[in-house]
Amino acid sequence: MTQLKHTIIYLIILCILCLAISYTISINMEIGFCAINSRLISNNFLFTCFSGAFASILVVIATEVYRFILLYNKEHVSDNLLNYLSNTIKQITPSLRSLDYNPFFPSNRSRAIKRIITRLFSTEINQLDSLACDCIYLPMAINTDKSDALRKGESNAVITSASPNTQKALNVLNKEIIRLISQILIDLTELNTACDNSFHWNDIEKKLSDVPKPDSSLSAFFSKYDFSK
């Protein structure tokens, strides 16, 4: 994006220069303070060249500004975006595997709880571990897009959520995350029901959904410790 900004600035300067020269030539055509007309060159020829260059550069500027706006509106993707999620899953799953629920006197409630825990052990823990390992494919996709950009001569390419490989990796991982969250919510709801609402999960779930999304931007960090306000 920085390279694109420099290109736009350069084009604007060149455009202003062509406009100034075209304007000067048009004034000269009216006043005639400098005789340029000859067999090889004339005021009309120079005016046509520079005014044409001005119009062409103006179109290029509009195109580059549009590209800049598109890039600005697309979210930049960091290669460590899913590191926290991956590390958290790797810390949680060993604790989940250590669960041992075998009541001495089985009942309908204990059998329902046992069914939920068995499902967790048989599929979901393995799927969580798989997701934690698959998070490595996001930085791989980002680096692949960077390599592709370098091969095209784009040395300062910015990788966004719209970059081809990054976009595919994000879509695949996002779908799996949403699916697992949905399944875990089902487990928690069923477990809470089997335990006669002992965990008050419905109230907790509502409070969690009402928690505002934190602002993790750099400006928010600076503002947090700005005591001059």
C-alpha positions as CSV (number, residue, x, y, z in Angstrom):
1,M,0.0,0.0,0.0
2,T,2.9,2.4,0.7
3,Q,4.2,1.9,-2.8
4,L,0.8,2.6,-4.2
5,K,0.6,5.9,-2.2
6,H,4.0,6.9,-3.6
7,T,2.8,6.2,-7.1
8,I,-0.3,8.3,-6.6
9,I,1.7,11.2,-5.3
10,Y,4.2,10.9,-8.2
11,L,1.3,10.9,-10.7
12,I,-0.4,13.9,-9.1
13,I,2.8,15.9,-9.3
14,L,3.3,14.8,-13.0
15,C,-0.4,15.7,-13.7
16,I,0.0,19.2,-12.2
17,L,3.1,19.7,-14.2
18,C,1.4,18.8,-17.5
19,L,-1.5,21.0,-16.6
20,A,0.7,23.9,-15.9
21,I,2.6,23.4,-19.2
22,S,-0.7,23.1,-21.1
23,Y,-2.0,26.3,-19.5
24,T,1.2,28.1,-20.3
25,I,1.1,27.0,-24.0
26,S,-2.6,28.0,-24.2
27,I,-1.7,31.5,-22.9
28,N,1.2,31.7,-25.3
29,M,-1.2,30.8,-28.2
30,E,-3.4,33.8,-27.2
31,I,-0.7,36.4,-26.4
32,G,2.3,35.1,-28.4
33,F,5.0,36.1,-25.9
34,C,7.2,33.2,-27.2
35,A,7.2,32.2,-30.9
36,I,7.4,28.4,-31.0
37,N,5.8,27.8,-34.4
38,S,8.2,26.2,-37.0
39,R,8.1,23.5,-39.6
40,L,8.7,20.8,-37.0
41,I,6.8,22.0,-34.0
42,S,4.0,24.4,-33.1
43,N,2.0,25.7,-30.2
44,N,-1.0,23.5,-31.3
45,F,1.2,20.4,-31.4
46,L,2.7,21.0,-27.9
47,F,-0.7,21.9,-26.4
48,T,-2.2,18.6,-27.8
49,C,0.7,16.5,-26.4
50,F,0.7,18.0,-22.9
51,S,-3.1,18.3,-22.6
52,G,-3.4,14.7,-23.8
53,A,-0.8,13.6,-21.2
54,F,-2.7,15.5,-18.5
55,A,-6.0,13.8,-19.4
56,S,-4.3,10.3,-19.5
57,I,-2.5,10.8,-16.2
58,L,-5.8,12.0,-14.6
59,V,-7.5,8.7,-15.6
60,V,-4.6,6.7,-14.2
61,I,-4.8,8.7,-10.9
62,A,-8.5,7.9,-10.7
63,T,-7.8,4.2,-11.2
64,E,-5.0,4.1,-8.7
65,V,-7.0,6.0,-6.1
66,Y,-9.8,3.5,-6.6
67,R,-7.3,0.6,-6.0
68,F,-6.0,2.4,-2.9
69,I,-9.6,2.7,-1.5
70,L,-10.3,-1.0,-2.1
71,L,-7.0,-2.0,-0.4
72,Y,-7.7,0.4,2.5
73,N,-11.2,-1.1,3.1
74,K,-9.9,-4.6,3.1
75,E,-8.6,-6.0,6.3
76,H,-4.9,-6.6,6.7
77,V,-4.2,-10.1,7.8
78,S,-1.4,-10.9,10.3
79,D,0.3,-14.3,10.1
80,N,-0.1,-14.6,13.9
81,L,-3.9,-14.0,13.8
82,L,-4.9,-17.4,15.1
83,N,-1.9,-18.1,17.4
84,Y,-3.8,-17.3,20.5
85,L,-6.7,-19.6,19.5
86,S,-4.3,-22.4,18.6
87,N,-2.4,-22.1,21.9
88,T,-5.6,-21.9,23.9
89,I,-7.0,-25.1,22.4
90,K,-3.7,-26.9,23.0
91,Q,-3.9,-26.0,26.6
92,I,-7.5,-26.9,27.1
93,T,-7.8,-30.3,25.3
94,P,-5.4,-32.2,27.7
95,S,-7.7,-31.1,30.6
96,L,-10.7,-32.3,28.8
97,R,-9.2,-35.7,28.1
98,S,-8.5,-36.1,31.8
99,L,-12.2,-36.0,32.6
100,D,-13.5,-39.3,34.1
101,Y,-17.2,-39.5,34.7
102,N,-18.4,-42.9,36.0
103,P,-21.1,-42.6,38.6
104,F,-21.5,-45.5,41.0
105,F,-25.3,-45.4,40.7
106,P,-26.3,-44.7,37.1
107,S,-29.5,-42.6,36.5
108,N,-31.2,-41.0,33.6
109,R,-29.3,-37.8,34.3
110,S,-25.9,-39.5,34.6
111,R,-26.5,-41.4,31.4
112,A,-27.3,-38.1,29.6
113,I,-24.1,-36.5,31.0
114,K,-22.1,-39.6,30.0
115,R,-23.5,-39.4,26.5
116,I,-22.4,-35.8,26.1
117,I,-18.9,-36.5,27.5
118,T,-18.5,-39.6,25.3
119,R,-19.4,-37.5,22.2
120,L,-16.8,-34.9,23.3
121,F,-14.1,-37.6,23.7
122,S,-14.9,-39.5,20.5
123,T,-15.1,-36.5,18.0
124,E,-14.9,-33.0,19.3
125,I,-11.6,-33.1,21.2
126,N,-9.9,-34.6,18.1
127,Q,-11.5,-31.9,15.9
128,L,-10.3,-29.2,18.3
129,D,-6.8,-30.6,18.1
130,S,-7.0,-30.7,14.4
131,L,-8.1,-27.1,14.2
132,A,-5.3,-26.0,16.4
133,C,-2.8,-27.7,14.0
134,D,-4.6,-26.4,10.9
135,C,-4.1,-22.8,12.1
136,I,-0.5,-23.1,10.8
137,Y,-2.0,-23.0,7.2
138,L,-2.9,-19.3,7.6
139,P,0.7,-18.0,7.7
140,M,1.6,-20.5,5.0
141,A,-1.2,-19.0,2.8
142,I,0.0,-15.4,3.6
143,N,3.6,-16.3,2.7
144,T,2.4,-17.9,-0.5
145,D,0.6,-14.8,-1.5
146,K,3.7,-12.7,-0.7
147,S,5.8,-15.0,-2.9
148,D,3.3,-14.7,-5.7
149,A,3.3,-11.0,-5.4
150,L,7.2,-10.9,-5.5
151,R,7.2,-13.0,-8.7
152,K,4.9,-10.4,-10.2
153,G,7.4,-7.6,-9.2
154,E,5.3,-6.3,-6.3
155,S,7.9,-6.0,-3.7
156,N,5.8,-4.1,-1.1
157,A,2.5,-6.0,-1.6
158,V,0.0,-5.8,1.3
159,I,-1.7,-9.1,2.1
160,T,-5.3,-8.6,2.9
161,S,-8.3,-10.9,3.5
162,A,-9.0,-10.7,-0.3
163,S,-5.6,-12.1,-1.3
164,P,-6.3,-15.4,-3.1
165,N,-4.6,-18.1,-0.8
166,T,-5.2,-16.1,2.3
167,Q,-8.9,-15.7,1.5
168,K,-9.3,-19.5,0.9
169,A,-7.5,-20.3,4.2
170,L,-9.6,-17.9,6.2
171,N,-12.8,-19.2,4.7
172,V,-11.9,-22.8,5.5
173,L,-10.7,-22.1,9.0
174,N,-13.6,-19.8,9.7
175,K,-16.2,-22.4,8.7
176,E,-14.6,-25.0,10.9
177,I,-14.4,-22.6,13.9
178,I,-18.1,-21.7,13.5
179,R,-19.0,-25.4,13.2
180,L,-17.1,-26.3,16.4
181,I,-18.5,-23.3,18.3
182,S,-22.0,-24.4,17.4
183,Q,-21.4,-28.0,18.5
184,I,-19.8,-26.9,21.8
185,L,-22.8,-24.6,22.5
186,I,-25.1,-27.6,21.9
187,D,-23.0,-29.6,24.4
188,L,-23.1,-26.9,27.0
189,T,-26.9,-26.4,26.6
190,E,-27.6,-30.2,26.8
191,L,-25.2,-30.5,29.8
192,N,-26.9,-27.6,31.6
193,T,-30.3,-29.2,30.9
194,A,-29.2,-32.6,32.2
195,C,-27.9,-30.9,35.4
196,D,-31.3,-29.1,36.0
197,N,-29.8,-25.7,35.0
198,S,-27.1,-26.0,37.7
199,F,-24.7,-23.9,35.6
200,H,-27.2,-21.2,34.6
201,W,-25.8,-21.5,31.1
202,N,-28.7,-19.6,29.4
203,D,-28.0,-16.5,31.5
204,I,-24.2,-16.8,31.0
205,E,-24.6,-17.3,27.2
206,K,-26.8,-14.1,27.1
207,K,-24.2,-12.1,29.0
208,L,-21.4,-13.4,26.8
209,S,-23.3,-12.3,23.6
210,D,-23.8,-8.9,25.1
211,V,-20.1,-8.3,25.8
212,P,-18.9,-5.6,23.4
213,K,-16.1,-6.4,21.0
214,P,-12.9,-4.8,22.3
215,D,-11.0,-2.3,20.2
216,S,-7.6,-3.9,19.6
217,S,-6.3,-1.1,17.3
218,L,-3.0,0.7,18.0
219,S,-4.9,4.0,18.4
220,A,-7.0,2.5,21.1
221,F,-3.9,1.3,22.9
222,F,-2.4,4.8,22.8
223,S,-5.7,6.3,23.9
224,K,-5.8,3.9,26.9
225,Y,-2.6,5.3,28.4
226,D,-3.1,9.0,27.3
227,F,-3.6,10.7,30.6
228,S,-3.5,14.2,29.1
229,K,-7.2,14.1,28.2
